[in-house]
């Protein structure tokens, strides 16, 4: 059983194995100092020497990212629903969304920290704000992109996206048509929220993997910094795969 599992792992992840071997050979042949480029063995040793330390900060980063993502998606769906019902609200939010998306994350974080305050809650708020606008745009696009055949059928029943039957139209037609876009936004924002949380922790010096990277760099422990970076990559990939699995499971329920 163990041999079979090991053989399947090699077949599936052989590119990662080749990359690790190439990394180890490159560091060994060129005799790089660990400050310049630690080897995979040094990074693995640093990771195994204090796993509780990395697990604590990884959990902090993951929980902050997930909390910010949930809050951002909730705000995005509510704002998109209001914009669908009220064009004036859409006229206010659309320029703001384009403005926020045109500014780099590194430049936005200090501004948001000034607004929401400095503390552990700042990571969640920053993640929520920066994931709000992509969710808002995708969900609003889904609300407006209603199947023409179904729209005509609802029109024959005197159910229009305005007037007294607007809520009925929204519940039974607009909302189901927007659900695939919502699932897509979750999948796309899953790795982005990890990145936003890392950058925020890196700049603010709080807990989390971003803090581990900057504190290890200040003490020239690059093996610890690289270990935190690898854990961050694994979190991003794992979160993306989980969101993709959720999308594949429920997308057919809402697709035409």
C-alpha positions in Angstrom: 0.0 0.0 0.0 2.8 2.4 0.9 4.7 1.6 -2.3 1.6 2.1 -4.4 0.9 5.5 -2.7 4.6 6.5 -3.2 4.5 5.5 -6.9 1.3 7.5 -7.5 2.8 10.5 -5.7 5.9 10.4 -7.9 3.8 10.1 -11.1 1.6 13.0 -10.1 4.2 15.4 -8.6 7.3 14.4 -10.6 7.8 18.0 -11.7 8.0 19.3 -8.1 10.5 16.5 -7.3 12.7 17.5 -10.3 12.5 21.2 -9.2 13.6 20.3 -5.7 16.5 18.2 -7.0 17.6 21.0 -9.3 17.4 23.5 -6.5 19.5 21.3 -4.2 22.1 20.6 -6.9 22.3 24.3 -7.9 22.9 25.4 -4.3 25.5 22.6 -3.7 27.5 23.1 -6.9 27.7 26.9 -6.5 28.3 26.6 -2.8 25.8 29.3 -2.0 25.6 30.7 1.5 22.4 30.0 3.3 21.8 33.8 3.6 21.9 34.0 -0.2 19.9 30.8 -1.1 19.2 28.1 1.4 19.0 24.5 0.1 15.8 22.5 0.3 17.4 20.4 3.1 18.0 23.5 5.1 14.5 24.8 4.6 13.0 21.4 5.5 15.2 21.3 8.6 14.1 24.7 9.7 10.5 23.7 9.1 10.8 20.5 11.1 12.8 22.0 13.9 9.8 24.1 15.2 6.6 23.0 13.4 4.3 24.5 16.1 5.8 27.9 15.4 4.9 27.6 11.7 1.5 26.1 12.3 0.5 28.9 14.7 1.4 31.6 12.2 0.0 29.6 9.2 -3.3 29.3 11.1 -3.3 33.0 11.8 -2.8 33.9 8.1 -5.3 31.3 6.9 -8.0 32.4 9.4 -7.5 36.1 8.6 -7.6 35.4 4.8 -10.8 33.3 5.1 -12.5 35.8 7.4 -11.6 38.6 5.0 -12.8 36.6 2.0 -16.1 35.8 3.6 -16.7 39.4 4.7 -15.7 40.7 1.3 -17.9 38.3 -0.6 -20.9 39.1 1.7 -20.4 42.8 1.1 -19.9 42.3 -2.6 -23.0 40.3 -3.1 -25.1 42.8 -1.1 -23.7 45.8 -2.9 -24.2 44.1 -6.3 -27.8 43.3 -5.4 -28.5 46.9 -4.4 -26.8 48.1 -7.6 -29.0 45.8 -9.7 -32.1 47.2 -8.1 -30.9 50.8 -8.0 -28.9 52.2 -11.0 -27.9 55.2 -8.9 -26.1 53.0 -6.4 -24.3 51.3 -9.3 -23.2 54.7 -10.6 -21.6 55.4 -7.2 -19.8 52.1 -6.8 -18.6 51.4 -10.3 -16.1 54.3 -10.5 -14.8 53.4 -7.0 -14.3 49.8 -8.0 -12.3 50.8 -11.1 -10.3 53.2 -8.9 -9.4 50.6 -6.3 -8.5 48.0 -8.8 -6.0 50.4 -10.5 -4.0 51.0 -7.4 -1.3 48.4 -6.3 -2.0 46.4 -3.2 1.2 47.6 -1.5 0.1 51.2 -2.0 -3.5 50.5 -0.7 -2.6 48.8 2.5 -1.1 51.8 4.4 -4.1 53.9 3.4 -6.6 51.3 4.7 -4.7 50.8 7.9 -5.0 54.5 8.6 -8.8 54.2 8.1 -9.5 51.0 10.0 -6.8 51.2 12.6 -3.7 49.2 13.5 -4.3 45.7 14.9 -5.1 42.1 14.2 -8.5 43.1 12.8 -6.7 45.2 10.1 -5.7 42.1 8.2 -9.3 40.9 7.9 -10.6 44.4 7.0 -7.9 44.9 4.3 -8.5 41.5 2.8 -12.3 42.1 2.8 -11.9 45.5 1.1 -9.6 44.3 -1.6 -11.7 41.2 -2.3 -15.0 43.2 -2.3 -14.7 44.9 -5.7 -13.9 41.8 -7.8 -16.8 39.9 -6.2 -19.1 43.0 -6.7 -18.3 43.2 -10.4 -18.6 39.5 -11.1 -21.8 39.1 -9.2 -23.4 42.2 -10.7 -22.5 40.9 -14.2 -24.3 37.7 -13.4 -27.4 39.4 -12.1 -27.6 41.4 -15.4 -26.8 38.4 -17.7 -30.2 36.7 -17.5 -31.2 34.0 -20.0 -33.3 35.7 -22.7 -35.7 32.8 -22.9 -36.4 32.8 -19.2 -36.7 36.6 -19.2 -39.3 36.4 -21.9 -41.2 33.7 -20.0 -41.2 35.9 -16.8 -42.3 38.9 -18.9 -45.3 36.9 -20.2 -46.2 36.4 -16.5 -45.9 40.2 -16.0 -42.8 39.7 -13.8 -40.3 42.4 -14.5 -37.0 43.5 -12.9 -38.8 46.6 -11.6 -42.0 47.5 -9.9 -43.9 45.3 -7.3 -42.6 42.0 -8.7 -38.9 43.0 -8.7 -38.1 40.8 -5.7 -39.8 37.8 -7.3 -37.8 38.4 -10.5 -34.6 38.7 -8.4 -35.2 35.6 -6.4 -36.3 33.2 -9.1 -34.3 34.5 -12.1 -31.6 37.1 -11.5 -30.1 35.4 -8.4 -29.8 31.9 -9.8 -28.2 33.3 -13.0 -25.6 35.1 -10.8 -24.6 32.1 -8.7 -22.1 30.7 -11.2 -20.3 34.0 -11.2 -20.3 34.0 -7.5 -18.6 30.6 -7.5 -16.0 31.9 -10.0 -15.3 34.9 -7.8 -14.6 32.6 -4.8 -12.3 30.5 -6.9 -10.4 33.5 -8.2 -10.2 35.3 -4.9 -9.1 32.3 -2.8 -5.4 32.6 -3.6 -5.6 36.4 -3.8 -6.9 36.7 -0.2 -3.9 34.7 1.0 -1.6 37.1 -0.8 -3.3 40.1 0.6 -3.0 38.8 4.1 0.7 38.0 3.6 1.5 41.4 2.3 -0.4 43.1 5.1 1.4 41.0 7.8 4.7 41.7 6.1 4.2 45.4 6.1 2.5 45.8 9.5 4.8 43.4 11.4 1.9 41.5 13.1 1.5 37.8 13.5 1.3 35.4 10.6 3.5 34.0 7.9 4.2 37.5 6.5 5.5 38.5 9.9 7.7 35.3 10.0 9.2 36.3 6.7 10.2 39.8 7.7 11.4 38.8 11.2 13.5 36.0 9.8 15.0 38.3 7.2 16.0 40.8 9.9 18.0 38.0 11.6 19.3 36.6 8.3 17.5 33.3 8.9 16.6 32.9 5.2 15.8 29.2 5.7 13.0 30.2 8.0 11.8 32.9 5.6 11.8 30.4 2.7 10.0 27.8 4.8 7.2 30.4 5.5 7.1 31.3 1.8 6.6 27.6 0.9 3.9 27.2 3.4 2.2 30.2 2.0 2.3 28.7 -1.5 0.8 25.5 -0.2 -2.0 27.4 1.5 -2.7 29.4 -1.7 -2.8 26.2 -3.8 -4.8 24.3 -1.3 -7.3 27.1 -0.9 -7.7 27.4 -4.7 -8.2 23.7 -5.1 -10.8 23.7 -2.3 -12.7 26.6 -4.0 -12.4 24.8 -7.4 -13.9 21.7 -5.9 -16.8 23.7 -4.4 -17.4 25.4 -7.8 -17.4 22.1 -9.7 -19.8 20.5 -7.2 -22.4 23.3 -7.2 -22.0 25.0 -10.6 -24.1 22.4 -12.5 -27.0 23.2 -10.1 -27.1 26.8 -11.2 -26.0 26.5 -14.8 -28.6 26.7 -17.6 
